[in-house]
Amino acid sequence: MKRTLFLMLLSGLLAGCTRMSVSHTRDFAPAAFYVDSVSGNDRWSGLTPDQAWKSLNKLNRTIFQPGDRVLLRSGSSWTGQLELKGSGTADLPIVLDRYGEGALPVIHGEGKKEYTVLLENVEYWEVNQLEITNKGEKREGGRRGLIVRAADIGDRRHIHLKKLVIHDVNGSLVKKEKGGSAILIQNRGRGMPSRFIDLLIEDCHFYRCERNGINFRGNSRRTSWHPNLGVVIRRNLLEQIPGDGIVPTCCDGALVEYNVMRDCPDTLPFGDAAAGIWPWSSDNTVIQFNEVSGHNAKWDGQGFDADFNCIGTIIQYNYSHDNAGGFLLICNKGATYGSDGNIGTRDTIVRYNVSVNDGLREYETSQAGWFTPVFHITGPVENTRIYNNLVILPEKRMPEIDSTMVIFGNWGGPWPKDTLIANNIFITENSAGFISGKDEGTRYANNCYYGNFDQLPDDEAPLFEDPRLVDAAARGAGFEILKAFMLKDGSPCIGSGLPLEGAVKDSFGQVLLQSGRVSIGIDQAGNP
């Protein structure tokens, strides 16, 4: 009560002054602040809907305190930038949300700054149900919808972003020009190491953002590695985004699950690489239950990737389809391997995923060098395990261009070592092959090859029979379609796999039996 009366008196007698000029004491109880772009007035207290503030400027000049709630009226619209200040606590986070009925409150950045919404060096914030755009007259490198930044400040905790809609952000389409994205998570500075702990991005919708969806920037050097912890990116929808969808960088234990990325326009310049969901210089990343389709980048263009300087990535239970560049890239840059910034990519696990119609990029003869394998494994990557996946390649529109299931390459340095490819089902209606180079210790075991293959690997126990799926011709979006790829009774794949330690459930949540026998493919239900 004391704090409320004081704020009302201050607002009424000293128009234009804000809580920035008020010393925070323990006497101040958390307050709710209402903002209405149509009927509000910055001279009012802001403490009730009929005394709502009006402008973003009022919010930007206010330092919020633990437990405060910033409530934007539904249907409100602003032009400019929102720069949130103050920090909450573990018990009293600061919450930004909406009130009232109607459309989400929206802020149009109009490309005037690199962001529309900024959270810099703050913590314990929850930002919910806000629409954001940042479209300038022309594309500009580094333009974002929302930036979360920590600079020379140490650990920043509990930043939760939920049910945001971010669209029409016209950043550069060129990665080397800093690109652009819906959300940027950034650690920077040369003083105190900084990172985020307990970072959540959940139930958001991103569309028409150029170049990317969610990406991170931070220090990737292992000699001074200070990774983000507790990062969760879940149930987001990304549409009409031409570049990288979700790229956790400098994280340990990030969880990326139940996201959908689709309908990616072919607008990136030739040679500008992008893929759907992938970690960069991150350890123990789990990527699961995601669906990526329609990625059309001219370079790479895979649904998923385990990339540079990453240890222990797990890619499981995902659905990849109709991606021009393939299902999966596993890579590392040989030219920097062994430096303080690159200790290699190793211990990647890829299991119980489905790939349909991936790797079918079709170019004229002059561009035929842009191969599009389903699996591309290149550079200094070690101890990769690829097992119990299903790959289906339908008939191509240009059958004169061969398909490639798996290819090993050398990205400027050592070749891949110790790769296991086992218990997978490979189905093709085209001429398809497996291409090796100077990779070392590669092992194929107990895979099923059904269709027209012009080059097969040296498999320890190959199966060349029809796997007898419920409906191998089934096509469509959504995980419900995967039931068509279960094994029929009597399938030769049942019980024909190589026993492996690892996943305890198959693609349908069925617990793997402990009998020691394993089926080939994504379905273990019929295993004796």
C-alpha positions in Angstrom: 0.0 0.0 0.0 2.8 2.4 0.9 4.5 1.8 -2.4 1.2 2.2 -4.4 0.3 5.5 -2.8 3.8 6.8 -3.4 3.8 5.9 -7.1 0.4 7.5 -7.7 1.5 10.7 -6.0 4.7 10.8 -7.9 2.9 10.2 -11.2 0.3 12.9 -10.6 2.6 15.6 -9.3 5.8 15.0 -11.3 4.6 14.1 -14.8 7.4 12.5 -16.8 9.3 11.2 -13.8 9.4 7.4 -13.5 10.5 4.7 -11.2 14.0 5.1 -12.5 14.3 8.0 -10.0 12.9 6.0 -7.1 15.2 4.0 -4.9 14.1 0.5 -4.5 13.5 -0.6 -0.9 12.0 -3.7 0.7 8.8 -1.6 1.4 8.0 -1.7 -2.3 5.5 -4.5 -3.1 5.3 -5.8 -6.6 2.9 -3.8 -8.8 1.0 -4.3 -12.1 1.5 -1.6 -14.8 -1.0 -1.3 -17.6 -0.3 0.2 -21.0 -2.9 1.1 -23.6 -1.8 2.6 -26.9 -5.3 4.1 -27.6 -6.7 5.3 -24.3 -3.7 5.5 -22.1 -1.9 8.6 -20.8 1.7 8.7 -19.6 0.7 11.3 -16.9 -1.4 8.6 -15.1 -0.2 6.1 -12.6 -0.4 3.1 -14.8 -1.6 1.0 -11.9 -5.1 0.2 -13.1 -6.6 -0.3 -16.6 -8.4 3.0 -16.4 -5.1 4.7 -15.4 -3.0 3.0 -18.0 0.2 4.5 -19.5 0.3 5.0 -23.2 3.8 5.0 -24.8 6.8 2.7 -25.2 8.9 5.6 -24.1 7.3 5.5 -20.6 8.1 1.8 -20.4 11.7 2.4 -21.6 12.3 5.0 -18.9 11.1 2.6 -16.1 13.3 0.3 -14.1 11.0 -2.6 -13.1 11.4 -4.4 -9.8 11.0 -8.0 -8.7 7.5 -9.3 -9.1 6.2 -6.5 -11.3 3.8 -7.2 -14.1 3.8 -5.2 -17.3 0.5 -5.6 -19.0 -0.1 -4.4 -22.6 -3.7 -4.1 -23.7 -4.9 -6.5 -26.4 -5.4 -4.8 -29.7 -2.8 -2.1 -28.9 -0.2 -1.1 -31.5 3.0 0.8 -31.2 5.8 1.9 -33.5 9.3 2.0 -32.0 11.4 -0.2 -29.7 10.8 -1.7 -26.3 13.9 -1.8 -24.1 13.1 -3.6 -20.9 15.0 -2.7 -17.7 15.3 -4.1 -14.2 15.6 -7.7 -13.0 13.4 -10.0 -11.0 14.4 -12.7 -8.6 13.9 -16.5 -8.5 10.8 -16.0 -6.4 9.6 -12.9 -8.0 10.2 -12.8 -11.8 9.0 -9.8 -13.8 6.3 -10.7 -16.2 5.3 -9.0 -19.5 1.9 -10.1 -20.8 -1.3 -8.8 -22.2 -4.7 -8.0 -20.7 -8.2 -7.8 -22.2 -9.7 -9.5 -25.2 -8.7 -9.1 -28.8 -5.5 -9.4 -31.0 -2.1 -9.6 -29.5 -0.5 -6.2 -28.7 2.0 -5.5 -31.5 5.2 -3.4 -31.8 6.4 -2.4 -35.2 10.1 -1.7 -35.2 10.2 -0.4 -38.8 13.9 -1.3 -39.1 14.9 1.8 -37.1 17.2 -0.2 -34.8 18.7 -3.7 -34.9 15.9 -4.9 -32.7 12.3 -4.2 -31.9 12.4 -5.6 -28.3 15.6 -5.7 -26.2 16.4 -7.5 -23.0 20.0 -6.6 -22.2 21.8 -7.6 -19.0 18.6 -8.4 -17.2 17.3 -11.6 -15.7 14.2 -13.3 -14.3 12.0 -12.0 -17.1 9.0 -13.8 -18.6 7.8 -12.2 -21.9 4.5 -13.6 -23.2 1.9 -13.0 -25.9 3.4 -10.2 -27.9 3.5 -9.6 -31.6 6.7 -8.2 -33.1 7.8 -6.9 -36.5 10.9 -5.2 -37.7 10.7 -4.4 -41.4 12.7 -1.5 -42.8 12.6 0.0 -46.3 15.4 -2.4 -47.3 17.1 -5.5 -45.9 19.9 -4.8 -43.4 22.5 -7.1 -41.8 21.9 -7.9 -38.2 18.3 -6.9 -38.0 16.2 -8.9 -35.5 12.8 -9.0 -34.0 13.9 -9.6 -30.4 17.4 -9.6 -28.9 18.4 -11.2 -25.5 21.9 -10.0 -24.7 24.4 -10.5 -21.9 27.6 -8.4 -22.0 30.3 -8.4 -19.4 27.9 -9.3 -16.6 28.2 -13.0 -15.7 25.3 -15.3 -15.4 21.8 -14.1 -16.4 19.1 -16.5 -15.3 15.5 -17.3 -16.2 14.6 -15.6 -19.5 11.4 -17.2 -20.7 9.8 -16.2 -24.0 6.4 -17.7 -24.6 3.6 -17.4 -27.2 5.4 -14.6 -29.2 4.5 -14.0 -32.8 7.5 -12.5 -34.7 7.2 -11.9 -38.4 8.4 -9.6 -41.2 11.9 -9.0 -40.2 13.9 -8.2 -43.3 17.5 -8.8 -42.3 20.2 -9.6 -44.8 20.0 -12.9 -46.6 23.8 -13.2 -46.4 25.3 -15.0 -43.4 28.6 -13.0 -43.6 26.6 -9.8 -43.4 25.3 -10.9 -40.0 22.1 -12.1 -41.6 19.0 -11.4 -39.6 16.5 -13.4 -37.5 13.4 -13.5 -35.4 15.3 -14.0 -32.1 19.0 -13.5 -31.3 20.5 -14.8 -28.1 23.8 -13.1 -27.7 26.8 -13.3 -25.2 29.4 -10.6 -25.9 32.1 -8.6 -24.2 35.8 -9.1 -23.4 35.6 -8.6 -19.6 33.5 -10.8 -17.4 32.4 -14.1 -19.1 28.6 -14.0 -19.6 26.0 -16.6 -20.3 22.3 -17.6 -19.9 21.0 -20.2 -17.5 17.4 -21.3 -17.7 16.5 -19.9 -21.1 13.2 -21.0 -22.5 11.6 -20.2 -26.0 8.3 -22.0 -26.2 5.0 -22.0 -28.2 6.1 -19.1 -30.5 5.3 -18.5 -34.2 7.9 -17.1 -36.5 7.3 -16.3 -40.1 8.7 -14.2 -42.9 11.9 -13.6 -41.0 15.1 -13.1 -42.9 17.5 -14.8 -42.7 16.9 -17.1 -39.7 14.6 -18.2 -37.0 16.4 -18.5 -33.6 20.1 -18.2 -33.5 22.8 -17.5 -30.9 26.1 -15.7 -30.9 28.8 -16.2 -28.3 32.3 -17.4 -27.6 33.1 -20.8 -29.1 36.7 -21.1 -28.1 37.3 -24.1 -25.9 40.1 -22.4 -23.9 37.6 -19.9 -22.6 34.3 -21.8 -23.1 31.5 -20.6 -20.9 28.4 -22.3 -22.3 24.8 -21.4 -21.8 23.0 -23.9 -19.5 19.4 -25.0 -19.2 18.4 -23.9 -22.8 15.0 -25.3 -23.9 13.4 -24.5 -27.3 10.1 -26.2 -27.6 6.9 -26.3 -29.7 7.7 -23.4 -32.0 6.4 -23.0 -35.5 8.8 -21.6 -38.1 7.4 -20.8 -41.6 8.7 -19.0 -44.7 12.2 -18.6 -43.2 14.8 -19.3 -45.9 17.9 -19.8 -43.7 18.8 -21.5 -40.5 15.8 -22.4 -38.3 17.1 -23.1 -34.8 20.8 -23.0 -34.0 21.9 -23.3 -30.3 25.5 -22.0 -30.1 27.8 -22.3 -27.1 25.4 -24.4 -25.0 25.7 -27.4 -22.9 22.7 -29.7 -22.6 20.3 -27.7 -24.8 17.0 -29.4 -25.5 15.3 -28.7 -28.9 12.0 -30.5 -29.2 8.5 -30.6 -30.8 9.3 -27.7 -33.2 8.0 -27.5 -36.8 9.9 -25.7 -39.6 8.3 -25.7 -43.1 7.8 -23.9 -46.3 11.3 -22.3 -46.6 11.6 -20.1 -49.7 14.5 -20.5 -52.1 15.8 -16.9 -51.7 19.3 -17.4 -50.3 22.2 -16.5 -52.7 24.0 -19.4 -54.3 26.7 -20.6 -51.9 25.1 -19.3 -48.7 24.7 -22.4 -46.5 21.8 -23.0 -44.2 19.9 -25.9 -42.6 16.9 -26.5 -40.4 17.9 -27.4 -36.8 21.5 -27.8 -35.7 24.0 -27.0 -32.9 27.2 -25.1 -33.3 30.0 -25.4 -30.7 27.6 -27.0 -28.3 27.8 -30.2 -26.2 25.1 -32.7 -25.2 22.4 -31.2 -27.4 19.2 -33.2 -27.7 17.2 -32.6 -30.8 14.0 -34.7 -30.8 10.4 -34.9 -32.1 10.9 -32.1 -34.6 9.6 -31.9 -38.1 11.5 -30.0 -40.8 10.3 -29.9 -44.4 10.7 -27.8 -47.5 14.1 -26.5 -46.9 15.4 -25.1 -50.2 18.8 -23.5 -49.4 21.1 -23.9 -52.5 24.0 -24.9 -50.2 23.4 -27.6 -47.6 19.6 -27.3 -47.2 19.3 -30.4 -44.9 16.6 -30.8 -42.3 19.1 -31.5 -39.5 22.9 -31.1 -38.8 25.5 -31.9 -36.1 28.0 -29.2 -36.8 31.3 -27.5 -35.8 32.9 -28.3 -32.5 30.0 -30.3 -31.0 30.3 -33.2 -28.6 27.6 -35.7 -27.8 24.7 -34.4 -30.0 21.7 -36.7 -30.1 19.3 -36.4 -33.0 16.3 -38.7 -32.4 12.6 -39.3 -33.2 12.5 -36.5 -35.8 10.6 -36.4 -39.1 12.5 -34.9 -42.1 10.8 -34.7 -45.5 11.1 -32.8 -48.8 14.3 -31.0 -47.9 16.3 -30.2 -51.0 19.7 -30.8 -49.5 19.0 -34.0 -47.6 18.1 -35.3 -44.1 21.4 -34.9 -42.2 24.8 -33.2 -42.2 27.5 -34.2 -39.8 30.5 -32.0 -40.2 33.5 -30.1 -38.9 36.0 -27.7 -40.5 39.3 -29.4 -40.9 41.2 -26.2 -41.5 40.7 -25.1 -37.9 40.7 -28.6 -36.3 43.0 -28.8 -33.3 43.0 -25.1 -32.5 41.6 -23.6 -29.3 38.3 -23.0 -31.0 37.8 -26.5 -32.5 38.3 -29.8 -30.8 36.3 -31.7 -33.4 32.8 -33.1 -33.7 32.3 -36.4 -32.0 30.0 -38.9 -30.3 27.0 -37.9 -32.4 24.0 -40.3 -32.2 21.3 -40.3 -34.9 18.5 -42.8 -34.2 14.8 -43.5 -34.8 14.3 -40.7 -37.4 12.3 -40.8 -40.6 13.5 -39.2 -43.8 11.2 -39.1 -46.8 11.9 -37.5 -50.2 15.1 -35.7 -48.8 18.1 -34.9 -51.0 16.3 -34.5 -54.3 17.7 -31.1 -55.3 17.6 -31.0 -59.1 19.8 -28.7 -61.2 20.9 -28.5 -64.7 24.0 -30.3 -65.8 26.1 -27.2 -65.2 25.2 -27.3 -61.6 25.4 -31.1 -61.2 28.3 -30.7 -58.8 25.9 -29.6 -56.0 25.3 -33.2 -54.8 22.5 -33.8 -52.3 23.0 -36.9 -50.3 20.6 -38.0 -47.7 23.5 -38.3 -45.2 26.6 -36.1 -45.6 29.4 -36.9 -43.2 32.5 -34.7 -43.7 35.6 -33.5 -42.0 37.1 -34.4 -38.6 34.1 -36.1 -37.0 34.6 -39.2 -34.8 32.5 -41.9 -33.3 29.2 -41.2 -35.1 26.4 -43.7 -34.5 23.6 -43.8 -37.0 21.0 -46.5 -36.3 17.4 -47.6 -36.6 16.4 -44.8 -39.0 14.1 -45.1 -42.0 14.9 -43.4 -45.4 12.5 -43.4 -48.3 13.5 -41.9 -51.7 10.6 -41.8 -54.1 11.1 -41.5 -57.9 12.8 -38.3 -59.0 11.5 -35.9 -61.6 15.0 -36.0 -63.2 16.0 -39.6 -63.0 19.3 -38.9 -64.9 20.6 -37.4 -61.7 21.7 -40.1 -59.3 20.7 -40.2 -55.7 23.1 -40.7 -52.9 22.1 -42.3 -49.6 25.4 -41.7 -47.7 28.6 -39.9 -48.7 31.8 -39.3 -46.7 33.9 -36.2 -47.5 36.8 -34.2 -46.3 36.1 -30.6 -45.3 39.6 -29.2 -45.4 41.3 -31.7 -43.0 41.0 -35.1 -41.4 38.4 -37.5 -42.7 35.6 -39.0 -40.6 36.6 -41.8 -38.2 34.7 -44.7 -36.6 31.3 -44.3 -38.0 28.6 -47.0 -37.3 25.6 -47.3 -39.6 23.3 -50.1 -38.5 19.7 -51.3 -38.4 18.5 -48.7 -40.9 16.0 -49.2 -43.7 17.0 -47.7 -47.0 14.2 -47.7 -49.7 14.7 -46.1 -53.1 12.9 -46.0 -56.4 15.9 -44.5 -58.2 19.4 -45.4 -58.8 21.1 -44.7 -55.4 24.5 -45.4 -53.9 26.8 -45.1 -50.9 30.1 -43.3 -51.4 33.2 -43.6 -49.3 36.6 -41.9 -49.5 39.4 -42.0 -47.0 37.1 -42.3 -44.0 38.5 -44.7 -41.4 36.8 -47.3 -39.3 33.4 -47.0 -41.0 31.2 -50.0 -40.2 27.9 -51.0 -41.9 25.9 -53.7 -40.2 22.4 -55.2 -40.4 20.9 -52.6 -42.7 17.9 -53.3 -45.1 18.4 -52.2 -48.7 15.3 -52.3 -50.8 15.1 -50.9 -54.3 17.6 -50.0 -57.0 21.1 -49.5 -55.7 24.0 -49.0 -58.0 26.6 -49.0 -55.2 26.3 -50.8 -51.9 28.5 -50.7 -48.9 30.3 -53.7 -47.4 27.6 -54.6 -44.9 28.2 -57.3 -42.2 24.7 -58.7 -42.4 22.7 -57.0 -45.2 19.0 -57.6 -45.8 17.7 -57.2 -49.4 14.1 -58.0 -48.9 11.0 -55.9 -48.9 10.8 -54.6 -45.2 7.0 -54.8 -45.5 5.9 -51.5 -44.0 2.3 -50.8 -43.4 2.3 -48.3 -46.3 5.6 -47.3 -47.7 3.9 -45.0 -50.2 2.3 -42.8 -47.5 3.2 -39.1 -47.7 2.2 -36.1 -45.7 3.0 -33.7 -42.9 2.7 -34.4 -39.2 3.8 -37.3 -37.0 0.6 -39.2 -37.4 1.8 -40.3 -40.9 4.7 -42.2 -39.3 2.3 -45.0 -38.3 2.3 -46.0 -41.9 6.0 -46.9 -41.6 5.5 -49.5 -38.9 6.4 -53.1 -39.7 3.7 -55.6 -40.8 3.6 -59.0 -39.1 6.1 -61.3 -40.8 8.5 -58.5 -41.8 12.0 -59.8 -42.4 13.2 -56.8 -40.4 11.7 -58.1 -37.2 14.5 -59.4 -34.9 17.2 -59.0 -37.6 19.0 -56.0 -36.2 22.3 -55.6 -34.4 21.8 -55.3 -30.6 23.1 -51.9 -29.5 23.1 -49.9 -26.3 21.3 -46.6 -26.5 17.6 -45.7 -26.8 15.1 -47.5 -24.6 12.1 -46.6 -26.8 11.4 -46.7 -30.5 9.8 -43.9 -32.6 6.3 -44.8 -31.3 7.2 -44.7 -27.6 7.3 -48.5 -27.4 9.8 -49.8 -24.9 12.5 -51.8 -26.5 12.5 -55.4 -25.3 15.4 -56.7 -23.3 15.5 -60.0 -25.1 18.7 -59.1 -26.9 17.0 -59.1 -30.3 16.4 -55.9 -32.1 14.4 -55.1 -35.3 15.7 -53.1 -38.2 14.0 -49.7 -38.6 12.0 -47.4 -36.3 9.4 -49.9 -35.0 10.3 -52.5 -32.4 6.7 -53.6 -31.6 7.0 -56.9 -33.4 10.4 -57.9 -32.0 10.1 -61.3 -30.4 
